[in-house]
């Protein structure tokens, strides 16, 4: 705590932790209105707390009134659910002279992704989705329905047949010839995908998701070890005692069965396997490498030590990672933990915030593979602080219903509050 004492000055921390339940993010479809509210109600009532609370009713009313026409000029297919006018800024030339004004808007769309709109003059409109704008450091989405930008990809992921639960995403660009834009998505359930989806105007082929296991050179949000752990977590128990997965790689697509083919190596004692996963993510076929006559490029992995202890624990817990809804905590973060990890930028600005993290539980009750599900405000690092704070949690080896926690998943909401003396 002394490490940051001088930076805090006369500021003291009052930290309140939300109930430690696996409640997940707010119950709504990505980009949709809050549960129990119509699109019109959600859009018309500005929030009094949290993201977007710094805009008044007049700014929301102006946004709702002007955004549809601006979106049409920008060729963005968007059914507006929330919109806000964020103000004006000056346009400067190379000499620093003011040459015009730009009006800034943010909109949340029923289709999923939210957008920033930069209107220069009467006709020039620049539209950028919340993921791309946040990556470029241009702006952070502030509307409540845009507070988890990666969640805006959920409708497209579902259309691609991928039950992912987007935790993180990054924008990779667009191709005007194919009429597609590409994102990388890291899933809460493990693993990740490259998502190709139509352009902002809605033109282009239907969404298509490629596993990061197939395109590891392009994916940065998930590592090879995490890919292996996700595959082991999905299918490990179905191998029984015959093969505990130590490593894996993507081999190719089996068109005859509409399956994805992987090679897995066993941790010790026997040769590896070729496994086929159907479009629903279910283990469909197992073939021992020893029985494959023309191996060629199919079987290349060798048995050996586990890649990561988390792979072992995932398999011992079974293929289906249960969500733990009644965690029995042995240890939780204390005031000292919060003082150590409270984002320094937020301390200096006197800003409070919140974060929701999702973690996998080890047999010891400790947490691993934690991801930020949601955070606000997005620019102060509350999500990263919450992930670091995960080391201060420990669950009992059994939940209150008597089931093992190893391999299960738990969502933890954490509030950060800072007030002057």
C-alpha positions as CSV (number, residue, x, y, z in Angstrom):
1,X,0.0,0.0,0.0
2,X,3.0,2.3,0.7
3,X,3.9,1.9,-3.0
4,X,1.1,4.2,-4.1
5,X,0.6,6.2,-0.9
6,X,2.1,9.4,-2.2
7,X,0.2,9.3,-5.5
8,X,-3.1,9.1,-3.6
9,X,-2.6,12.3,-1.6
10,X,-5.7,12.8,0.5
11,X,-7.7,10.2,-1.4
12,X,-8.9,7.2,0.4
13,X,-10.6,4.1,-1.0
14,X,-14.1,2.8,0.0
15,X,-14.5,-0.5,-1.9
16,X,-17.8,-2.3,-2.1
17,X,-17.8,-5.8,-3.7
18,X,-21.0,-7.1,-5.4
19,X,-22.4,-10.5,-4.5
20,X,-20.0,-13.2,-5.7
21,X,-22.4,-15.1,-7.9
22,X,-22.0,-16.5,-11.4
23,X,-24.6,-14.1,-12.7
24,X,-22.8,-13.3,-15.9
25,X,-23.2,-10.0,-17.8
26,X,-26.6,-8.2,-18.0
27,X,-29.3,-10.5,-19.3
28,X,-29.9,-9.2,-22.8
29,X,-29.0,-10.0,-26.4
30,X,-25.8,-8.2,-27.4
31,X,-26.8,-4.8,-28.6
32,X,-30.4,-5.2,-27.4
33,X,-32.3,-3.3,-24.7
34,X,-32.1,-4.3,-21.1
35,X,-34.4,-7.1,-20.0
36,X,-38.0,-5.8,-19.5
37,X,-37.5,-2.6,-21.5
38,X,-38.6,-1.8,-25.0
39,X,-36.1,-0.3,-27.5
40,X,-37.9,3.0,-27.3
41,X,-37.8,3.1,-23.5
42,X,-34.2,2.1,-23.3
43,X,-33.2,4.8,-25.8
44,X,-35.4,7.6,-24.4
45,X,-34.2,7.4,-20.7
46,X,-30.6,8.4,-20.2
47,X,-28.7,6.5,-17.4
48,X,-28.3,8.2,-14.1
49,X,-25.3,6.1,-13.1
50,X,-22.5,4.3,-14.9
51,X,-21.4,4.8,-18.6
52,X,-23.3,7.5,-20.4
53,X,-24.4,9.3,-17.2
54,X,-22.5,12.4,-18.1
55,X,-24.9,13.1,-21.0
56,X,-28.2,14.9,-20.2
57,X,-31.6,14.2,-21.6
58,X,-31.3,16.9,-24.2
59,X,-28.2,15.2,-25.6
60,X,-30.1,11.8,-25.8
61,X,-33.1,13.5,-27.4
62,X,-30.9,15.2,-30.1
63,X,-29.0,11.9,-30.7
64,X,-32.3,10.0,-31.3
65,X,-33.6,12.8,-33.5
66,X,-30.5,13.2,-35.8
67,X,-28.8,9.8,-35.7
68,X,-31.0,7.9,-38.2
69,X,-30.4,10.3,-41.1
70,X,-26.7,10.4,-40.3
71,X,-26.5,6.6,-40.3
72,X,-28.3,6.6,-43.7
73,X,-25.7,9.0,-45.2
74,X,-22.9,6.8,-43.8
75,X,-24.5,3.7,-45.3
76,X,-24.6,1.9,-41.9
77,X,-27.4,-0.6,-41.4
78,X,-28.5,0.2,-37.8
79,X,-31.8,0.0,-36.0
80,X,-31.2,2.6,-33.3
81,X,-31.8,1.6,-29.7
82,X,-29.8,4.3,-28.0
83,X,-28.2,7.4,-29.4
84,X,-26.5,10.5,-27.9
85,X,-25.0,13.7,-29.3
86,X,-21.6,14.0,-27.6
87,X,-20.8,17.6,-28.7
88,X,-18.7,19.4,-31.2
89,X,-15.0,19.8,-31.9
90,X,-13.0,22.2,-34.1
91,X,-11.4,21.0,-37.4
92,X,-7.9,22.5,-37.8
93,X,-5.7,22.8,-40.8
94,X,-1.9,22.3,-40.9
95,X,-1.3,25.8,-39.6
96,X,-3.6,25.3,-36.6
97,X,-6.4,27.5,-38.0
98,X,-10.0,26.5,-37.4
99,X,-11.5,25.5,-40.8
100,X,-14.8,23.9,-39.6
101,X,-16.7,22.0,-37.0
102,X,-17.3,18.3,-36.4
103,X,-20.3,16.9,-34.6
104,X,-19.9,13.7,-32.6
105,X,-22.5,11.0,-32.0
106,X,-22.6,7.5,-30.6
107,X,-25.4,5.0,-31.4
108,X,-26.3,1.5,-30.1
109,X,-27.8,-0.8,-32.7
110,X,-30.2,-3.8,-32.5
111,X,-28.0,-5.5,-35.0
112,X,-25.1,-5.8,-32.5
113,X,-22.2,-3.4,-33.0
114,X,-22.4,0.2,-31.8
115,X,-20.9,3.1,-33.8
116,X,-19.2,6.4,-33.4
117,X,-20.3,9.0,-36.0
118,X,-18.1,12.0,-36.9
119,X,-20.0,14.5,-39.0
120,X,-17.9,17.1,-40.7
121,X,-19.8,19.8,-42.4
122,X,-23.2,18.9,-43.9
123,X,-22.4,15.8,-45.9
124,X,-19.1,14.1,-44.8
125,X,-19.7,11.3,-42.2
126,X,-17.1,9.0,-40.8
127,X,-18.5,5.9,-39.0
128,X,-16.4,3.5,-36.9
129,X,-17.7,0.7,-34.8
130,X,-16.9,0.6,-31.0
131,X,-14.3,-2.2,-31.3
132,X,-12.3,-0.5,-34.0
133,X,-12.6,3.0,-32.4
134,X,-11.5,1.7,-29.0
135,X,-8.5,-0.1,-30.5
136,X,-7.3,3.0,-32.3
137,X,-7.5,4.9,-29.0
138,X,-9.9,7.4,-30.6
139,X,-12.8,7.0,-28.2
140,X,-14.4,4.6,-25.7
141,X,-18.1,3.8,-26.1
142,X,-20.1,5.3,-23.3
143,X,-23.7,4.2,-24.0
144,X,-24.9,1.5,-21.6
145,X,-25.8,-0.9,-24.5
146,X,-22.3,-0.4,-25.9
147,X,-20.4,-0.9,-22.6
148,X,-19.2,-4.4,-23.7
149,X,-18.1,-3.8,-27.3
150,X,-17.2,-7.4,-28.0
151,X,-20.7,-8.4,-27.1
152,X,-21.8,-6.6,-30.3
153,X,-20.5,-9.5,-32.3
154,X,-22.8,-12.0,-30.6
155,X,-25.5,-11.9,-33.2
156,X,-23.0,-12.6,-36.0
157,X,-21.3,-15.4,-34.0
158,X,-24.7,-17.1,-33.5
159,X,-25.5,-16.7,-37.2
160,X,-22.2,-18.4,-37.9
161,X,-23.2,-21.3,-35.7
162,X,-20.6,-20.5,-32.9
163,X,-21.7,-20.7,-29.3
164,X,-18.9,-18.4,-28.1
165,X,-19.8,-15.8,-25.5
166,X,-17.4,-13.0,-26.8
167,X,-15.1,-11.8,-24.0
168,X,-12.6,-9.8,-26.1
169,X,-12.4,-8.8,-29.8
170,X,-10.2,-6.9,-32.1
171,X,-10.8,-5.4,-35.5
172,X,-8.6,-6.8,-38.3
173,X,-9.9,-4.8,-41.3
174,X,-12.3,-5.2,-44.2
175,X,-12.2,-6.3,-47.9
176,X,-14.3,-4.3,-50.3
177,X,-14.0,-6.9,-53.0
178,X,-15.5,-9.7,-50.8
179,X,-17.7,-7.2,-48.9
180,X,-16.5,-8.6,-45.6
181,X,-14.9,-7.3,-42.4
182,X,-12.9,-9.4,-40.1
183,X,-12.6,-9.6,-36.3
184,X,-10.8,-11.8,-33.9
185,X,-12.9,-13.0,-31.0
186,X,-11.8,-14.6,-27.7
187,X,-14.6,-16.7,-26.2
188,X,-15.5,-16.9,-22.5
189,X,-16.0,-20.7,-23.0
190,X,-12.4,-21.1,-24.2
191,X,-10.8,-20.9,-27.6
192,X,-11.3,-18.2,-30.2
193,X,-12.4,-17.5,-33.8
194,X,-11.7,-15.3,-36.7
195,X,-15.1,-13.9,-37.6
196,X,-15.9,-12.7,-41.1
197,X,-19.1,-10.8,-41.3
198,X,-20.9,-8.3,-43.7
199,X,-19.8,-4.7,-44.0
200,X,-21.5,-2.0,-42.0
201,X,-24.1,-1.5,-44.8
202,X,-25.2,-5.1,-44.5
203,X,-23.8,-6.2,-47.8
204,X,-21.6,-9.3,-48.0
205,X,-21.8,-13.1,-47.4
206,X,-23.4,-14.5,-44.2
207,X,-21.1,-14.5,-41.2
208,X,-18.4,-17.3,-41.1
209,X,-16.3,-18.2,-38.1
210,X,-12.8,-19.9,-38.4
211,X,-11.4,-21.5,-35.2
212,X,-8.1,-19.8,-34.1
213,X,-6.7,-23.3,-33.9
214,X,-6.9,-23.4,-37.7
215,X,-5.4,-19.9,-38.0
216,X,-3.1,-19.4,-35.1
217,X,-0.7,-17.2,-37.0
218,X,-3.5,-14.5,-37.3
219,X,-4.9,-14.8,-33.7
220,X,-3.3,-12.7,-30.9
221,X,-6.0,-12.8,-28.2
222,X,-5.5,-16.5,-27.5
223,X,-2.3,-18.6,-27.3
224,X,-1.6,-22.1,-28.6
225,X,-1.7,-23.5,-25.0
226,X,-5.1,-21.9,-24.4
227,X,-6.3,-23.4,-27.6
228,X,-5.2,-26.9,-26.5
229,X,-6.7,-26.4,-23.1
230,X,-10.1,-25.3,-24.6
231,X,-10.1,-28.4,-26.8
232,X,-9.2,-30.7,-23.9
233,X,-11.8,-29.1,-21.8
234,X,-14.4,-29.8,-24.5
235,X,-13.6,-33.4,-25.3
236,X,-11.1,-34.6,-22.6
237,X,-13.4,-36.8,-20.4
238,X,-14.8,-38.6,-23.4
239,X,-11.4,-40.2,-23.9
240,X,-11.7,-41.8,-20.5
241,X,-8.4,-43.0,-19.2
242,X,-7.0,-43.8,-22.7
243,X,-5.6,-40.4,-23.6
244,X,-5.1,-37.3,-21.5
245,X,-4.4,-34.6,-24.0
246,X,-0.9,-33.1,-23.8
247,X,-0.8,-31.2,-27.1
248,X,-3.0,-30.7,-30.2
249,X,-3.0,-29.2,-33.6
250,X,-5.6,-28.5,-36.3
251,X,-5.3,-30.8,-39.3
252,X,-8.1,-29.9,-41.7
253,X,-11.8,-30.0,-42.7
254,X,-13.5,-33.4,-43.4
255,X,-16.0,-32.3,-46.1
256,X,-17.7,-35.8,-46.3
257,X,-18.8,-35.5,-42.7
258,X,-18.8,-31.7,-42.2
259,X,-16.3,-32.2,-39.4
260,X,-13.1,-30.5,-38.2
261,X,-10.1,-32.8,-37.8
262,X,-7.6,-32.4,-35.0
263,X,-4.6,-34.4,-34.0
264,X,-4.0,-34.8,-30.2
265,X,-1.1,-36.3,-28.4
266,X,-1.4,-38.2,-25.2
267,X,0.6,-37.1,-22.1
268,X,2.3,-40.4,-21.7
269,X,2.2,-44.1,-22.5
270,X,0.6,-44.4,-25.9
271,X,0.3,-42.9,-29.4
272,X,-1.9,-40.0,-30.2
273,X,-5.3,-39.8,-31.8
274,X,-7.1,-38.2,-34.7
275,X,-10.4,-36.7,-33.5
276,X,-13.3,-35.3,-35.5
277,X,-15.5,-32.5,-34.1
278,X,-18.9,-31.9,-35.7
279,X,-20.4,-28.4,-36.4
280,X,-22.0,-28.4,-32.9
281,X,-18.6,-28.9,-31.2
282,X,-19.3,-32.5,-30.3
283,X,-16.7,-35.2,-30.5
284,X,-17.8,-37.4,-33.4
285,X,-15.0,-39.8,-34.1
286,X,-11.7,-41.0,-32.7
287,X,-9.0,-42.8,-34.7
288,X,-5.7,-44.0,-33.2
289,X,-2.7,-42.8,-35.1
290,X,-1.2,-46.3,-34.9
291,X,-4.1,-47.6,-37.1
292,X,-3.5,-45.0,-39.8
293,X,-1.4,-46.5,-42.6
294,X,-0.7,-43.5,-44.7
295,X,0.1,-41.0,-42.0
296,X,1.7,-38.3,-44.1
297,X,0.9,-35.0,-42.5
298,X,-1.9,-36.3,-40.3
299,X,0.0,-37.7,-37.2
300,X,3.0,-35.6,-36.3
301,X,2.7,-35.1,-32.5
302,X,4.5,-37.3,-30.0
303,X,3.4,-38.3,-26.5
304,X,5.1,-36.6,-23.6
305,X,4.6,-34.3,-20.6
306,X,1.5,-32.2,-20.3
307,X,1.6,-28.8,-22.0
308,X,0.0,-27.1,-19.1
309,X,-1.4,-28.2,-15.7
310,X,-4.7,-26.5,-16.6
311,X,-5.2,-29.0,-19.4
312,X,-5.0,-31.9,-16.9
313,X,-7.5,-30.2,-14.5
314,X,-9.9,-29.4,-17.3
315,X,-10.0,-33.1,-18.4
316,X,-10.5,-34.4,-14.9
317,X,-13.5,-32.1,-14.5
318,X,-15.2,-33.3,-17.6
319,X,-16.1,-31.9,-21.0
320,X,-18.9,-29.7,-19.8
321,X,-17.6,-26.8,-17.7
322,X,-20.4,-26.2,-15.2
323,X,-21.1,-22.6,-14.2
324,X,-20.8,-22.3,-10.4
325,X,-23.7,-20.4,-9.1
326,X,-23.1,-20.7,-5.4
327,X,-19.4,-20.4,-4.8
328,X,-18.2,-20.9,-1.2
329,X,-15.2,-18.6,-0.9
330,X,-12.3,-19.4,1.5
331,X,-10.6,-16.1,0.6
332,X,-11.6,-12.9,-1.1
333,X,-9.7,-9.6,-1.8
334,X,-9.3,-7.3,1.2
335,X,-8.9,-3.5,1.3
336,X,-5.1,-3.9,0.9
337,X,-5.6,-5.8,-2.3
338,X,-7.9,-3.1,-3.7
339,X,-5.4,-0.4,-2.6
340,X,-2.6,-2.2,-4.4
341,X,-4.5,-2.8,-7.6
342,X,-6.8,0.2,-8.0
343,X,-5.8,1.7,-11.4
344,X,-3.5,4.7,-10.8
345,X,-5.1,6.7,-13.6
346,X,-8.5,6.3,-12.0
347,X,-7.1,7.3,-8.6
348,X,-5.6,10.5,-10.1
349,X,-8.9,11.3,-11.8
350,X,-11.0,10.4,-8.8
351,X,-13.0,7.9,-10.9
352,X,-15.0,4.9,-9.6
353,X,-15.7,2.0,-11.9
354,X,-16.7,-1.7,-12.1
355,X,-15.7,-4.9,-13.9
356,X,-17.0,-8.3,-14.5
357,X,-14.5,-11.1,-14.9
358,X,-15.0,-14.8,-15.8
359,X,-12.6,-17.4,-14.5
360,X,-12.0,-21.1,-14.6
361,X,-11.6,-22.8,-11.2
362,X,-8.7,-25.2,-10.4
363,X,-8.9,-28.2,-8.1
364,X,-7.3,-26.1,-5.4
365,X,-10.1,-23.6,-5.6
366,X,-7.8,-20.9,-7.1
367,X,-8.8,-19.1,-10.2
368,X,-7.1,-19.3,-13.6
369,X,-7.7,-18.2,-17.2
370,X,-9.6,-15.1,-16.2
371,X,-11.1,-12.8,-18.8
372,X,-12.7,-9.4,-18.7
373,X,-16.4,-9.8,-19.6
374,X,-17.3,-6.2,-19.0
375,X,-15.8,-3.0,-17.6
376,X,-16.7,0.7,-17.3
377,X,-15.5,3.2,-17.8
378,X,-13.4,1.4,-20.3
379,X,-10.4,3.6,-20.5
380,X,-9.1,3.4,-16.9
381,X,-8.1,-0.2,-16.6
382,X,-10.7,-1.6,-14.2
383,X,-10.9,-4.8,-16.1
384,X,-7.2,-5.5,-16.0
385,X,-7.1,-4.6,-12.3
386,X,-9.9,-7.1,-11.6
387,X,-8.1,-9.9,-13.5
388,X,-5.0,-9.2,-11.3
389,X,-7.2,-9.3,-8.3
390,X,-8.3,-12.9,-9.2
391,X,-5.2,-14.2,-7.4
392,X,-6.8,-13.1,-4.1
393,X,-9.8,-15.4,-4.5
394,X,-10.0,-19.0,-3.4
395,X,-13.0,-21.3,-3.4
396,X,-13.6,-24.4,-1.4
397,X,-12.9,-27.6,-3.3
398,X,-16.6,-28.4,-3.2
399,X,-19.6,-26.2,-3.9
400,X,-22.5,-26.1,-1.5
401,X,-24.3,-28.7,-3.6
402,X,-21.4,-31.1,-3.1
403,X,-20.0,-31.0,-6.6
404,X,-16.3,-30.6,-7.5
405,X,-15.4,-27.0,-8.6
406,X,-12.4,-28.1,-10.6
407,X,-12.9,-27.1,-14.3
408,X,-16.0,-25.1,-13.5
409,X,-16.5,-21.4,-14.4
410,X,-17.5,-18.5,-12.2
411,X,-18.3,-14.9,-13.0
412,X,-17.3,-12.3,-10.5
413,X,-18.6,-8.7,-10.4
414,X,-16.3,-6.2,-8.7
415,X,-17.1,-2.6,-7.9
416,X,-14.3,0.0,-7.4
417,X,-15.3,3.1,-5.4
418,X,-13.1,6.0,-4.6
419,X,-14.2,9.1,-2.5
420,X,-12.3,12.1,-1.1
421,X,-12.0,12.4,2.7
